Amino acid sequence: MRDFFKYYMPFYKNYKLKIFYAFIGIVLVAGGSGGLAYIVKPLLDEVFIAKDQQMLYIVPVLLILVQSAQGFGKYIQVYYVSYIGQDIIRITRDRLLAHILTLDIAFFQKKHGGELISRITNDINKIQSAVSSQIAGFIREILTIVALIGVVIYQSAELAFYGLIVMPLAIYPLSVLAKKMKKLSFKSQESASDITSHLSETFNNVEIIKANCTEKIELEKFEKHNSRFFNINIKAVKTSELTSPIMELLGAIAAALVIIYGGSKVINAELTTGAFMSFIAALFMLYTPLKRISGIYNQLQSAIAAHERVLSVYAINPTILTGDKNFPKNIEKIEFKDVMLKYNDLVALKHINLTAIKGEKVALVGDSGGGKSSLINLLIRFYDTNEGKILFNDIDLKNIDIKSLRNNISVVTQRVYIFNDSVASNVAYGYEIDEQRVIKALKQSHAYDFVSKMPEGIYSKLDEFGTNLSGGQRQRIAIARALYKNPHVLILDEATSALDNESESIISDVIDEVSKDRITFVIAHRLSTIKNADKIAVFKKGEIVCIDKEENLLKNCLEYQRLYNLANI
């Protein structure tokens, strides 16, 4: 727990005035509880027993003042504490996402998206209550206890010994329960993460679920996750609520001792009835904040477990480190020199030697898993080479600033990404919207015809994943996005796979046109799209087995002949 508060303590220095106001509220609440307990004495002794007419009017006024102060104190405490907590969590959530976005693509391929969402939402929500309301509640209850103990001791120090002697006895069982709560909280958050992951997967793949009538199977999987979550949380409730009977029992024992000993003092006129009742009221009120503190302590275990899960993400650091050189202003060539790439123990690329010159269109062909996409992943530094070098105008790729690199390379992947935003925002993604540039890019990608017929033209909103577009239309929007960037290097990974023959022919012509003043890499299974390529690299099992123009490959490369024959069956 010490490490938890040590981590978040630096955040509070930005809220000194708000903390001061919140503390005033806490003091008013705690002081009000002590004041209410003390008022019992004059109410009984002066009003009911001594029949003091003046005190009959003074005590209600004191009651109104104490209750008003307590109510106002609670209001300012809750407001400022909530403000501080919400803002700290806002900062924490921003920082966590910022860190996650710096991590390598390999991290995202291994981690389920739903699990990351759970860390940013569920786990941080658990931390929120700890850094705001629970800390404030802990301080408030401590001050309340101090105020009530003051009343107890003031009324009778001797009786206070019997009333408070049982308090230390609660420490051991409560600490055992707290440790168990931490374990259950960790399991609960892991289970919540499983639920979020499953829901994310279900909604992202709803088409395939519907197409295969597997709704019942997915529901059964969800029910198992949900049932596990329920069972863990019920155990947590059972553990947490055990603090109440423990404190009630100890409180009853203390009250019994006080009644026996204090009652005899009242009978013997050694203590007034008012003082005794004030003592009893303070004692009974004392056990309420004690129970709350034990409850807060248990809840803090949940926050600590969540904090540890968040720290486990911070412990992961990117391995793809940025260089310090800008991307060359005039890129003339890209060279792969004896490049090797491994995914763990799997060799994806080996002995890759390839040169691409400005104005060239280089096609990459081969069977799935041959290494084509791996080569592209190296170009945009999703991965780094295990051996060999990639040179941009004789500058090692690893020495180029990653942001500068990616700002000058456009990629159209097999999977098309459409955001729930306007067509213009999708095309100009990451840049300011220039209407003329958007329209030009749409025309180049053969997308402007259908976009211009949409209700609001380029400002028409697209559904999430582009569900209000056809597959071919989505792909053309993606190509327009790549062209809007006006990159030095253009990469098209199956960019025409979802297009009809007519659109494919037009896009192929566009690719030929835009390749003239840049380096273009085209990955294609449909060989008709790369017949005009300046050179074709034929991949097989992670190696380039042939490089040449199509006419020469058809004469001299057995692997290309095989691919060509398969394409024309």
Summary of the structure (lengths in Angstrom):
residues: 569
radius of gyration: 35.5
end to end distance: 68.4
largest distance: 120.0
contacts: 1845
relative contact order: 0.08
helix: 68%
strand: 12%
